[in-house]
Each structure stands twice: as structure tokens, then as C-alpha cells.
């Protein structure tokens, strides 16, 4: 979320290192990358494209990227929309306390 507007992350070049940092950013321990609109398409502006993390970062804000509209409010970020719905990404997160969860952040 940036300026109270939900946004999205393009899955182009999205891999397991990027996903691990994404999960850490939203408070989960681990997870897997999911691409190809597997959990459906979402709406909103595109906040991140071409995300490239090394995997040790604590936040997506520390990763390399292009096409970014900066924000320090990362708790509302979800992975999704990228030109076509076939490039949407979602999150499959893991937490010892909660077990496996499929996360698709979106306003309700």
C-alpha cells in the first residue's frame, strides 16, 4: 500500500529469493514463488517491476527493481498485475504457528 492505495508487484523475473524477502516483509518465515495468475488477477497500480533480491534482505525496499513508486508501508503489498493477467503473481507463505497459507493481499 502506498498513500492508502493498494498496489501490485510484477512477476517478471520473480524467483524464490524475491519471494523469501516478500514473505519476510509481511511477517512470514518462508514461502514459495507463485507466478502466472494462479490465484487470480488483482487490480491496482504497479508499484514494483523487475524485482531482484539476493534473498537476505529484510524488505523488498532493499532489493533492486525498476518502475517503483516508493513506499515505506509494505504491510499491504501483494504480488500481482503485470500488463497481462497471465503475468500475475501470488504468495504461498509458511509460518510455524499458522501452517501453510495462500496469501493474496487485496483490499476488502
Jmol script that loads the backbone (N, CA, C; Angstrom):
load data "model"
ATOM      1  N   UNK A   1       0.840  -1.162   0.000  1.00  0.00           N
ATOM      2  CA  UNK A   1       0.000   0.000   0.000  1.00  0.00           C
ATOM      3  C   UNK A   1       0.894   1.236   0.000  1.00  0.00           C
ATOM      4  N   UNK A   2       0.545   2.211  -0.796  1.00  0.00           N
ATOM      5  CA  UNK A   2       1.264   3.478  -0.858  1.00  0.00           C
ATOM      6  C   UNK A   2       0.220   4.585  -0.920  1.00  0.00           C
ATOM      7  N   UNK A   3       0.319   5.559  -0.018  1.00  0.00           N
ATOM      8  CA  UNK A   3      -0.683   6.631   0.053  1.00  0.00           C
ATOM      9  C   UNK A   3      -2.103   6.074   0.115  1.00  0.00           C
ATOM     10  N   UNK A   4      -2.265   4.995   0.874  1.00  0.00           N
ATOM     11  CA  UNK A   4      -3.566   4.335   1.073  1.00  0.00           C
ATOM     12  C   UNK A   4      -4.150   3.730  -0.208  1.00  0.00           C
ATOM     13  N   UNK A   5      -3.288   3.472  -1.185  1.00  0.00           N
ATOM     14  CA  UNK A   5      -3.713   2.842  -2.440  1.00  0.00           C
ATOM     15  C   UNK A   5      -3.011   1.488  -2.546  1.00  0.00           C
ATOM     16  N   UNK A   6      -3.790   0.423  -2.731  1.00  0.00           N
ATOM     17  CA  UNK A   6      -3.216  -0.905  -2.905  1.00  0.00           C
ATOM     18  C   UNK A   6      -2.482  -0.972  -4.235  1.00  0.00           C
ATOM     19  N   UNK A   7      -1.361  -1.648  -4.259  1.00  0.00           N
ATOM     20  CA  UNK A   7      -0.579  -1.777  -5.471  1.00  0.00           C
ATOM     21  C   UNK A   7      -0.231  -3.224  -5.753  1.00  0.00           C
ATOM     22  N   UNK A   8       0.653  -3.436  -6.718  1.00  0.00           N
ATOM     23  CA  UNK A   8       0.982  -4.792  -7.134  1.00  0.00           C
ATOM     24  C   UNK A   8       2.455  -4.924  -7.471  1.00  0.00           C
ATOM     25  N   UNK A   9       2.895  -6.164  -7.604  1.00  0.00           N
ATOM     26  CA  UNK A   9       4.275  -6.485  -7.957  1.00  0.00           C
ATOM     27  C   UNK A   9       4.236  -7.366  -9.194  1.00  0.00           C
ATOM     28  N   UNK A  10       4.971  -6.983 -10.218  1.00  0.00           N
ATOM     29  CA  UNK A  10       5.044  -7.768 -11.446  1.00  0.00           C
ATOM     30  C   UNK A  10       5.838  -9.047 -11.188  1.00  0.00           C
ATOM     31  N   UNK A  11       5.382 -10.168 -11.730  1.00  0.00           N
ATOM     32  CA  UNK A  11       6.108 -11.422 -11.510  1.00  0.00           C
ATOM     33  C   UNK A  11       7.228 -11.657 -12.519  1.00  0.00           C
ATOM     34  N   UNK A  12       7.463 -10.725 -13.428  1.00  0.00           N
ATOM     35  CA  UNK A  12       8.538 -10.895 -14.406  1.00  0.00           C
ATOM     36  C   UNK A  12       9.869 -10.932 -13.675  1.00  0.00           C
ATOM     37  N   UNK A  13      10.648 -11.969 -13.850  1.00  0.00           N
ATOM     38  CA  UNK A  13      11.914 -12.247 -13.180  1.00  0.00           C
ATOM     39  C   UNK A  13      11.739 -12.622 -11.708  1.00  0.00           C
ATOM     40  N   UNK A  14      10.506 -12.786 -11.235  1.00  0.00           N
ATOM     41  CA  UNK A  14      10.221 -13.149  -9.843  1.00  0.00           C
ATOM     42  C   UNK A  14      10.721 -14.560  -9.579  1.00  0.00           C
ATOM     43  N   UNK A  15      11.518 -14.750  -8.515  1.00  0.00           N
ATOM     44  CA  UNK A  15      12.014 -16.085  -8.181  1.00  0.00           C
ATOM     45  C   UNK A  15      11.944 -16.321  -6.676  1.00  0.00           C
ATOM     46  N   UNK A  16      12.474 -17.450  -6.230  1.00  0.00           N
ATOM     47  CA  UNK A  16      12.362 -17.833  -4.823  1.00  0.00           C
ATOM     48  C   UNK A  16      13.070 -16.856  -3.888  1.00  0.00           C
ATOM     49  N   UNK A  17      14.159 -16.236  -4.332  1.00  0.00           N
ATOM     50  CA  UNK A  17      14.845 -15.253  -3.479  1.00  0.00           C
ATOM     51  C   UNK A  17      13.968 -14.034  -3.249  1.00  0.00           C
ATOM     52  N   UNK A  18      13.313 -13.564  -4.321  1.00  0.00           N
ATOM     53  CA  UNK A  18      12.398 -12.424  -4.194  1.00  0.00           C
ATOM     54  C   UNK A  18      11.232 -12.785  -3.279  1.00  0.00           C
ATOM     55  N   UNK A  19      10.698 -13.986  -3.465  1.00  0.00           N
ATOM     56  CA  UNK A  19       9.560 -14.441  -2.663  1.00  0.00           C
ATOM     57  C   UNK A  19       9.917 -14.508  -1.183  1.00  0.00           C
ATOM     58  N   UNK A  20      11.105 -15.041  -0.854  1.00  0.00           N
ATOM     59  CA  UNK A  20      11.521 -15.126   0.551  1.00  0.00           C
ATOM     60  C   UNK A  20      11.545 -13.754   1.206  1.00  0.00           C
ATOM     61  N   UNK A  21      12.063 -12.766   0.481  1.00  0.00           N
ATOM     62  CA  UNK A  21      12.116 -11.405   1.023  1.00  0.00           C
ATOM     63  C   UNK A  21      10.707 -10.839   1.159  1.00  0.00           C
ATOM     64  N   UNK A  22       9.852 -11.101   0.175  1.00  0.00           N
ATOM     65  CA  UNK A  22       8.460 -10.652   0.255  1.00  0.00           C
ATOM     66  C   UNK A  22       7.793 -11.200   1.514  1.00  0.00           C
ATOM     67  N   UNK A  23       7.964 -12.498   1.782  1.00  0.00           N
ATOM     68  CA  UNK A  23       7.346 -13.114   2.953  1.00  0.00           C
ATOM     69  C   UNK A  23       7.883 -12.505   4.235  1.00  0.00           C
ATOM     70  N   UNK A  24       9.188 -12.274   4.273  1.00  0.00           N
ATOM     71  CA  UNK A  24       9.793 -11.640   5.443  1.00  0.00           C
ATOM     72  C   UNK A  24       9.211 -10.242   5.649  1.00  0.00           C
ATOM     73  N   UNK A  25       9.015  -9.511   4.540  1.00  0.00           N
ATOM     74  CA  UNK A  25       8.473  -8.156   4.597  1.00  0.00           C
ATOM     75  C   UNK A  25       7.090  -8.132   5.242  1.00  0.00           C
ATOM     76  N   UNK A  26       6.276  -9.140   4.974  1.00  0.00           N
ATOM     77  CA  UNK A  26       4.911  -9.152   5.513  1.00  0.00           C
ATOM     78  C   UNK A  26       4.783 -10.007   6.771  1.00  0.00           C
ATOM     79  N   UNK A  27       5.927 -10.463   7.328  1.00  0.00           N
ATOM     80  CA  UNK A  27       5.909 -11.125   8.621  1.00  0.00           C
ATOM     81  C   UNK A  27       5.830 -12.637   8.634  1.00  0.00           C
ATOM     82  N   UNK A  28       6.052 -13.300   7.495  1.00  0.00           N
ATOM     83  CA  UNK A  28       6.066 -14.763   7.456  1.00  0.00           C
ATOM     84  C   UNK A  28       7.504 -15.262   7.491  1.00  0.00           C
ATOM     85  N   UNK A  29       7.677 -16.531   7.809  1.00  0.00           N
ATOM     86  CA  UNK A  29       9.006 -17.120   7.907  1.00  0.00           C
ATOM     87  C   UNK A  29       9.563 -17.561   6.563  1.00  0.00           C
ATOM     88  N   UNK A  30       8.722 -18.123   5.695  1.00  0.00           N
ATOM     89  CA  UNK A  30       9.209 -18.659   4.426  1.00  0.00           C
ATOM     90  C   UNK A  30       8.028 -18.842   3.482  1.00  0.00           C
ATOM     91  N   UNK A  31       8.330 -19.211   2.244  1.00  0.00           N
ATOM     92  CA  UNK A  31       7.290 -19.455   1.257  1.00  0.00           C
ATOM     93  C   UNK A  31       7.883 -19.787  -0.093  1.00  0.00           C
ATOM     94  N   UNK A  32       7.023 -19.905  -1.083  1.00  0.00           N
ATOM     95  CA  UNK A  32       7.424 -20.231  -2.449  1.00  0.00           C
ATOM     96  C   UNK A  32       6.917 -19.170  -3.403  1.00  0.00           C
ATOM     97  N   UNK A  33       7.652 -18.953  -4.487  1.00  0.00           N
ATOM     98  CA  UNK A  33       7.158 -18.023  -5.503  1.00  0.00           C
ATOM     99  C   UNK A  33       6.037 -18.684  -6.282  1.00  0.00           C
ATOM    100  N   UNK A  34       5.051 -17.902  -6.654  1.00  0.00           N
ATOM    101  CA  UNK A  34       3.926 -18.388  -7.450  1.00  0.00           C
ATOM    102  C   UNK A  34       3.695 -17.362  -8.550  1.00  0.00           C
ATOM    103  N   UNK A  35       3.688 -17.806  -9.799  1.00  0.00           N
ATOM    104  CA  UNK A  35       3.514 -16.889 -10.932  1.00  0.00           C
ATOM    105  C   UNK A  35       2.387 -17.382 -11.831  1.00  0.00           C
ATOM    106  N   UNK A  36       2.035 -16.568 -12.804  1.00  0.00           N
ATOM    107  CA  UNK A  36       1.052 -16.977 -13.799  1.00  0.00           C
ATOM    108  C   UNK A  36      -0.389 -16.848 -13.355  1.00  0.00           C
ATOM    109  N   UNK A  37      -0.702 -15.911 -12.472  1.00  0.00           N
ATOM    110  CA  UNK A  37      -2.083 -15.642 -12.026  1.00  0.00           C
ATOM    111  C   UNK A  37      -2.756 -16.878 -11.439  1.00  0.00           C
ATOM    112  N   UNK A  38      -1.999 -17.713 -10.793  1.00  0.00           N
ATOM    113  CA  UNK A  38      -2.540 -18.966 -10.254  1.00  0.00           C
ATOM    114  C   UNK A  38      -3.708 -18.758  -9.291  1.00  0.00           C
ATOM    115  N   UNK A  39      -3.670 -17.694  -8.505  1.00  0.00           N
ATOM    116  CA  UNK A  39      -4.734 -17.437  -7.537  1.00  0.00           C
ATOM    117  C   UNK A  39      -5.623 -16.281  -7.956  1.00  0.00           C
ATOM    118  N   UNK A  40      -5.557 -15.908  -9.214  1.00  0.00           N
ATOM    119  CA  UNK A  40      -6.442 -14.862  -9.715  1.00  0.00           C
ATOM    120  C   UNK A  40      -5.762 -13.519  -9.898  1.00  0.00           C
ATOM    121  N   UNK A  41      -6.406 -12.693 -10.655  1.00  0.00           N
ATOM    122  CA  UNK A  41      -5.909 -11.373 -11.012  1.00  0.00           C
ATOM    123  C   UNK A  41      -6.411 -10.357  -9.991  1.00  0.00           C
ATOM    124  N   UNK A  42      -5.583  -9.362  -9.697  1.00  0.00           N
ATOM    125  CA  UNK A  42      -5.985  -8.284  -8.795  1.00  0.00           C
ATOM    126  C   UNK A  42      -5.849  -6.951  -9.501  1.00  0.00           C
ATOM    127  N   UNK A  43      -6.434  -5.927  -8.919  1.00  0.00           N
ATOM    128  CA  UNK A  43      -6.392  -4.598  -9.516  1.00  0.00           C
ATOM    129  C   UNK A  43      -5.488  -3.689  -8.697  1.00  0.00           C
ATOM    130  N   UNK A  44      -5.072  -2.588  -9.310  1.00  0.00           N
ATOM    131  CA  UNK A  44      -4.276  -1.591  -8.602  1.00  0.00           C
ATOM    132  C   UNK A  44      -3.076  -1.180  -9.412  1.00  0.00           C
ATOM    133  N   UNK A  45      -2.435  -0.076  -9.001  1.00  0.00           N
ATOM    134  CA  UNK A  45      -1.242   0.396  -9.705  1.00  0.00           C
ATOM    135  C   UNK A  45      -0.072  -0.572  -9.521  1.00  0.00           C
ATOM    136  N   UNK A  46       0.834  -0.540 -10.445  1.00  0.00           N
ATOM    137  CA  UNK A  46       2.026  -1.386 -10.403  1.00  0.00           C
ATOM    138  C   UNK A  46       3.112  -0.654  -9.617  1.00  0.00           C
ATOM    139  N   UNK A  47       3.442  -1.140  -8.430  1.00  0.00           N
ATOM    140  CA  UNK A  47       4.447  -0.477  -7.596  1.00  0.00           C
ATOM    141  C   UNK A  47       5.855  -0.981  -7.882  1.00  0.00           C
ATOM    142  N   UNK A  48       6.035  -2.256  -8.173  1.00  0.00           N
ATOM    143  CA  UNK A  48       7.357  -2.846  -8.406  1.00  0.00           C
ATOM    144  C   UNK A  48       7.374  -3.601  -9.731  1.00  0.00           C
ATOM    145  N   UNK A  49       8.475  -3.493 -10.473  1.00  0.00           N
ATOM    146  CA  UNK A  49       8.728  -4.358 -11.622  1.00  0.00           C
ATOM    147  C   UNK A  49      10.180  -4.817 -11.563  1.00  0.00           C
ATOM    148  N   UNK A  50      10.467  -5.932 -12.204  1.00  0.00           N
ATOM    149  CA  UNK A  50      11.828  -6.483 -12.269  1.00  0.00           C
ATOM    150  C   UNK A  50      12.508  -6.522 -10.907  1.00  0.00           C
ATOM    151  N   UNK A  51      11.827  -7.061  -9.925  1.00  0.00           N
ATOM    152  CA  UNK A  51      12.394  -7.182  -8.582  1.00  0.00           C
ATOM    153  C   UNK A  51      13.532  -8.195  -8.624  1.00  0.00           C
ATOM    154  N   UNK A  52      14.657  -7.847  -8.018  1.00  0.00           N
ATOM    155  CA  UNK A  52      15.800  -8.756  -7.972  1.00  0.00           C
ATOM    156  C   UNK A  52      16.437  -8.680  -6.587  1.00  0.00           C
ATOM    157  N   UNK A  53      16.125  -9.652  -5.750  1.00  0.00           N
ATOM    158  CA  UNK A  53      16.664  -9.717  -4.390  1.00  0.00           C
ATOM    159  C   UNK A  53      17.774 -10.763  -4.328  1.00  0.00           C
ATOM    160  N   UNK A  54      18.695 -10.586  -3.388  1.00  0.00           N
ATOM    161  CA  UNK A  54      19.714 -11.601  -3.144  1.00  0.00           C
ATOM    162  C   UNK A  54      19.191 -12.684  -2.204  1.00  0.00           C
ATOM    163  N   UNK A  55      18.126 -12.369  -1.472  1.00  0.00           N
ATOM    164  CA  UNK A  55      17.497 -13.339  -0.592  1.00  0.00           C
ATOM    165  C   UNK A  55      17.712 -13.079   0.880  1.00  0.00           C
ATOM    166  N   UNK A  56      18.673 -12.239   1.236  1.00  0.00           N
ATOM    167  CA  UNK A  56      18.960 -11.962   2.646  1.00  0.00           C
ATOM    168  C   UNK A  56      18.346 -10.650   3.133  1.00  0.00           C
ATOM    169  N   UNK A  57      17.780  -9.859   2.238  1.00  0.00           N
ATOM    170  CA  UNK A  57      17.213  -8.568   2.603  1.00  0.00           C
ATOM    171  C   UNK A  57      16.030  -8.745   3.565  1.00  0.00           C
ATOM    172  N   UNK A  58      15.780  -7.732   4.383  1.00  0.00           N
ATOM    173  CA  UNK A  58      14.655  -7.763   5.319  1.00  0.00           C
ATOM    174  C   UNK A  58      13.389  -7.191   4.712  1.00  0.00           C
ATOM    175  N   UNK A  59      13.516  -6.482   3.594  1.00  0.00           N
ATOM    176  CA  UNK A  59      12.370  -5.818   2.975  1.00  0.00           C
ATOM    177  C   UNK A  59      12.569  -5.738   1.466  1.00  0.00           C
ATOM    178  N   UNK A  60      11.475  -5.755   0.712  1.00  0.00           N
ATOM    179  CA  UNK A  60      11.567  -5.563  -0.742  1.00  0.00           C
ATOM    180  C   UNK A  60      12.149  -4.199  -1.086  1.00  0.00           C
ATOM    181  N   UNK A  61      12.027  -3.246  -0.174  1.00  0.00           N
ATOM    182  CA  UNK A  61      12.586  -1.913  -0.413  1.00  0.00           C
ATOM    183  C   UNK A  61      14.105  -1.953  -0.562  1.00  0.00           C
ATOM    184  N   UNK A  62      14.754  -2.994  -0.057  1.00  0.00           N
ATOM    185  CA  UNK A  62      16.209  -3.134  -0.140  1.00  0.00           C
ATOM    186  C   UNK A  62      16.662  -3.861  -1.408  1.00  0.00           C
ATOM    187  N   UNK A  63      15.743  -4.377  -2.194  1.00  0.00           N
ATOM    188  CA  UNK A  63      16.067  -5.123  -3.417  1.00  0.00           C
ATOM    189  C   UNK A  63      16.170  -4.195  -4.621  1.00  0.00           C
ATOM    190  N   UNK A  64      16.884  -4.650  -5.651  1.00  0.00           N
ATOM    191  CA  UNK A  64      16.946  -3.904  -6.909  1.00  0.00           C
ATOM    192  C   UNK A  64      15.608  -4.054  -7.626  1.00  0.00           C
ATOM    193  N   UNK A  65      15.199  -3.023  -8.345  1.00  0.00           N
ATOM    194  CA  UNK A  65      13.925  -3.057  -9.071  1.00  0.00           C
ATOM    195  C   UNK A  65      13.866  -1.866 -10.025  1.00  0.00           C
ATOM    196  N   UNK A  66      12.925  -1.887 -10.945  1.00  0.00           N
ATOM    197  CA  UNK A  66      12.666  -0.741 -11.816  1.00  0.00           C
ATOM    198  C   UNK A  66      11.178  -0.436 -11.757  1.00  0.00           C
ATOM    199  N   UNK A  67      10.797   0.745 -12.165  1.00  0.00           N
ATOM    200  CA  UNK A  67       9.389   1.111 -12.209  1.00  0.00           C
ATOM    201  C   UNK A  67       8.740   1.181 -10.851  1.00  0.00           C
ATOM    202  N   UNK A  68       9.449   1.699  -9.855  1.00  0.00           N
ATOM    203  CA  UNK A  68       8.976   1.695  -8.479  1.00  0.00           C
ATOM    204  C   UNK A  68       8.430   3.050  -8.067  1.00  0.00           C
ATOM    205  N   UNK A  69       7.271   3.027  -7.418  1.00  0.00           N
ATOM    206  CA  UNK A  69       6.715   4.208  -6.761  1.00  0.00           C
ATOM    207  C   UNK A  69       6.955   3.998  -5.279  1.00  0.00           C
ATOM    208  N   UNK A  70       7.927   4.715  -4.687  1.00  0.00           N
ATOM    209  CA  UNK A  70       8.427   4.395  -3.350  1.00  0.00           C
ATOM    210  C   UNK A  70       7.372   4.437  -2.259  1.00  0.00           C
ATOM    211  N   UNK A  71       7.570   3.557  -1.280  1.00  0.00           N
ATOM    212  CA  UNK A  71       6.657   3.464  -0.142  1.00  0.00           C
ATOM    213  C   UNK A  71       7.357   2.791   1.021  1.00  0.00           C
ATOM    214  N   UNK A  72       7.083   3.256   2.214  1.00  0.00           N
ATOM    215  CA  UNK A  72       7.604   2.576   3.398  1.00  0.00           C
ATOM    216  C   UNK A  72       6.530   1.705   4.029  1.00  0.00           C
ATOM    217  N   UNK A  73       5.312   1.759   3.509  1.00  0.00           N
ATOM    218  CA  UNK A  73       4.208   0.968   4.051  1.00  0.00           C
ATOM    219  C   UNK A  73       4.094  -0.343   3.277  1.00  0.00           C
ATOM    220  N   UNK A  74       4.889  -1.325   3.645  1.00  0.00           N
ATOM    221  CA  UNK A  74       4.932  -2.567   2.887  1.00  0.00           C
ATOM    222  C   UNK A  74       3.931  -3.608   3.357  1.00  0.00           C
ATOM    223  N   UNK A  75       3.259  -3.407   4.508  1.00  0.00           N
ATOM    224  CA  UNK A  75       2.387  -4.471   5.002  1.00  0.00           C
ATOM    225  C   UNK A  75       1.219  -4.761   4.084  1.00  0.00           C
ATOM    226  N   UNK A  76       0.845  -3.841   3.210  1.00  0.00           N
ATOM    227  CA  UNK A  76      -0.283  -4.072   2.319  1.00  0.00           C
ATOM    228  C   UNK A  76       0.105  -4.486   0.920  1.00  0.00           C
ATOM    229  N   UNK A  77       1.373  -4.683   0.671  1.00  0.00           N
ATOM    230  CA  UNK A  77       1.815  -5.032  -0.678  1.00  0.00           C
ATOM    231  C   UNK A  77       1.417  -6.464  -1.014  1.00  0.00           C
ATOM    232  N   UNK A  78       0.948  -6.679  -2.210  1.00  0.00           N
ATOM    233  CA  UNK A  78       0.671  -8.027  -2.687  1.00  0.00           C
ATOM    234  C   UNK A  78       1.324  -8.209  -4.049  1.00  0.00           C
ATOM    235  N   UNK A  79       1.518  -9.435  -4.435  1.00  0.00           N
ATOM    236  CA  UNK A  79       2.168  -9.717  -5.704  1.00  0.00           C
ATOM    237  C   UNK A  79       1.092  -9.938  -6.757  1.00  0.00           C
ATOM    238  N   UNK A  80       1.174  -9.224  -7.869  1.00  0.00           N
ATOM    239  CA  UNK A  80       0.152  -9.402  -8.891  1.00  0.00           C
ATOM    240  C   UNK A  80       0.434  -8.699 -10.202  1.00  0.00           C
ATOM    241  N   UNK A  81      -0.515  -7.968 -10.696  1.00  0.00           N
ATOM    242  CA  UNK A  81      -0.690  -7.376 -12.015  1.00  0.00           C
ATOM    243  C   UNK A  81       0.584  -6.935 -12.755  1.00  0.00           C
ATOM    244  N   UNK A  82       0.719  -7.367 -13.997  1.00  0.00           N
ATOM    245  CA  UNK A  82       1.866  -7.004 -14.816  1.00  0.00           C
ATOM    246  C   UNK A  82       1.467  -7.048 -16.285  1.00  0.00           C
ATOM    247  N   UNK A  83       0.941  -5.970 -16.802  1.00  0.00           N
ATOM    248  CA  UNK A  83       0.492  -5.826 -18.192  1.00  0.00           C
ATOM    249  C   UNK A  83      -0.629  -6.770 -18.594  1.00  0.00           C
ATOM    250  N   UNK A  84      -0.469  -8.054 -18.397  1.00  0.00           N
ATOM    251  CA  UNK A  84      -1.494  -9.048 -18.725  1.00  0.00           C
ATOM    252  C   UNK A  84      -1.764  -9.878 -17.478  1.00  0.00           C
ATOM    253  N   UNK A  85      -2.968 -10.390 -17.366  1.00  0.00           N
ATOM    254  CA  UNK A  85      -3.282 -11.207 -16.191  1.00  0.00           C
ATOM    255  C   UNK A  85      -2.444 -12.477 -16.132  1.00  0.00           C
ATOM    256  N   UNK A  86      -1.906 -12.915 -17.264  1.00  0.00           N
ATOM    257  CA  UNK A  86      -1.089 -14.127 -17.262  1.00  0.00           C
ATOM    258  C   UNK A  86       0.247 -13.922 -16.557  1.00  0.00           C
ATOM    259  N   UNK A  87       0.587 -12.680 -16.219  1.00  0.00           N
ATOM    260  CA  UNK A  87       1.832 -12.389 -15.515  1.00  0.00           C
ATOM    261  C   UNK A  87       1.605 -12.065 -14.049  1.00  0.00           C
ATOM    262  N   UNK A  88       0.414 -12.350 -13.512  1.00  0.00           N
ATOM    263  CA  UNK A  88       0.126 -12.080 -12.110  1.00  0.00           C
ATOM    264  C   UNK A  88       0.876 -13.062 -11.218  1.00  0.00           C
ATOM    265  N   UNK A  89       1.276 -12.596 -10.059  1.00  0.00           N
ATOM    266  CA  UNK A  89       1.938 -13.441  -9.063  1.00  0.00           C
ATOM    267  C   UNK A  89       1.135 -13.421  -7.780  1.00  0.00           C
ATOM    268  N   UNK A  90       1.275 -14.456  -6.990  1.00  0.00           N
ATOM    269  CA  UNK A  90       0.639 -14.540  -5.683  1.00  0.00           C
ATOM    270  C   UNK A  90       1.671 -15.052  -4.699  1.00  0.00           C
ATOM    271  N   UNK A  91       1.268 -15.238  -3.448  1.00  0.00           N
ATOM    272  CA  UNK A  91       2.197 -15.685  -2.429  1.00  0.00           C
ATOM    273  C   UNK A  91       1.688 -16.939  -1.739  1.00  0.00           C
ATOM    274  N   UNK A  92       2.554 -17.902  -1.571  1.00  0.00           N
ATOM    275  CA  UNK A  92       2.237 -19.100  -0.789  1.00  0.00           C
ATOM    276  C   UNK A  92       3.198 -19.110   0.391  1.00  0.00           C
ATOM    277  N   UNK A  93       2.713 -18.700   1.553  1.00  0.00           N
ATOM    278  CA  UNK A  93       3.562 -18.451   2.711  1.00  0.00           C
ATOM    279  C   UNK A  93       3.529 -19.595   3.715  1.00  0.00           C
ATOM    280  N   UNK A  94       4.592 -19.690   4.493  1.00  0.00           N
ATOM    281  CA  UNK A  94       4.697 -20.716   5.523  1.00  0.00           C
ATOM    282  C   UNK A  94       5.063 -20.067   6.849  1.00  0.00           C
ATOM    283  N   UNK A  95       4.412 -20.496   7.905  1.00  0.00           N
ATOM    284  CA  UNK A  95       4.683 -19.988   9.241  1.00  0.00           C
ATOM    285  C   UNK A  95       4.474 -21.146  10.213  1.00  0.00           C
ATOM    286  N   UNK A  96       5.390 -21.340  11.151  1.00  0.00           N
ATOM    287  CA  UNK A  96       5.284 -22.465  12.089  1.00  0.00           C
ATOM    288  C   UNK A  96       3.983 -22.430  12.876  1.00  0.00           C
ATOM    289  N   UNK A  97       3.545 -21.256  13.275  1.00  0.00           N
ATOM    290  CA  UNK A  97       2.339 -21.131  14.091  1.00  0.00           C
ATOM    291  C   UNK A  97       1.067 -21.281  13.269  1.00  0.00           C
ATOM    292  N   UNK A  98       1.072 -20.745  12.056  1.00  0.00           N
ATOM    293  CA  UNK A  98      -0.136 -20.720  11.238  1.00  0.00           C
ATOM    294  C   UNK A  98      -0.229 -21.871  10.245  1.00  0.00           C
ATOM    295  N   UNK A  99       0.895 -22.542   9.972  1.00  0.00           N
ATOM    296  CA  UNK A  99       0.901 -23.558   8.926  1.00  0.00           C
ATOM    297  C   UNK A  99       0.964 -22.889   7.564  1.00  0.00           C
ATOM    298  N   UNK A 100       0.674 -23.630   6.519  1.00  0.00           N
ATOM    299  CA  UNK A 100       0.738 -23.089   5.157  1.00  0.00           C
ATOM    300  C   UNK A 100      -0.462 -22.187   4.895  1.00  0.00           C
ATOM    301  N   UNK A 101      -0.211 -21.053   4.283  1.00  0.00           N
ATOM    302  CA  UNK A 101      -1.273 -20.115   3.929  1.00  0.00           C
ATOM    303  C   UNK A 101      -1.055 -19.644   2.500  1.00  0.00           C
ATOM    304  N   UNK A 102      -2.129 -19.467   1.770  1.00  0.00           N
ATOM    305  CA  UNK A 102      -2.046 -18.841   0.455  1.00  0.00           C
ATOM    306  C   UNK A 102      -2.448 -17.397   0.657  1.00  0.00           C
ATOM    307  N   UNK A 103      -1.544 -16.502   0.336  1.00  0.00           N
ATOM    308  CA  UNK A 103      -1.765 -15.082   0.590  1.00  0.00           C
ATOM    309  C   UNK A 103      -1.978 -14.351  -0.723  1.00  0.00           C
ATOM    310  N   UNK A 104      -3.001 -13.587  -0.769  1.00  0.00           N
ATOM    311  CA  UNK A 104      -3.251 -12.713  -1.910  1.00  0.00           C
ATOM    312  C   UNK A 104      -3.791 -11.430  -1.309  1.00  0.00           C
ATOM    313  N   UNK A 105      -2.908 -10.499  -1.013  1.00  0.00           N
ATOM    314  CA  UNK A 105      -3.307  -9.253  -0.373  1.00  0.00           C
ATOM    315  C   UNK A 105      -4.134  -8.428  -1.329  1.00  0.00           C
ATOM    316  N   UNK A 106      -5.269  -7.989  -0.847  1.00  0.00           N
ATOM    317  CA  UNK A 106      -6.157  -7.182  -1.678  1.00  0.00           C
ATOM    318  C   UNK A 106      -7.122  -6.467  -0.755  1.00  0.00           C
ATOM    319  N   UNK A 107      -7.514  -5.267  -1.125  1.00  0.00           N
ATOM    320  CA  UNK A 107      -8.444  -4.526  -0.268  1.00  0.00           C
ATOM    321  C   UNK A 107      -9.773  -5.259  -0.207  1.00  0.00           C
ATOM    322  N   UNK A 108     -10.484  -5.107   0.902  1.00  0.00           N
ATOM    323  CA  UNK A 108     -11.772  -5.782   1.033  1.00  0.00           C
ATOM    324  C   UNK A 108     -12.882  -4.785   1.298  1.00  0.00           C
TER     325      UNK A 108
END
end "model"
wireframe off; spacefill off
backbone 0.3
color backbone group
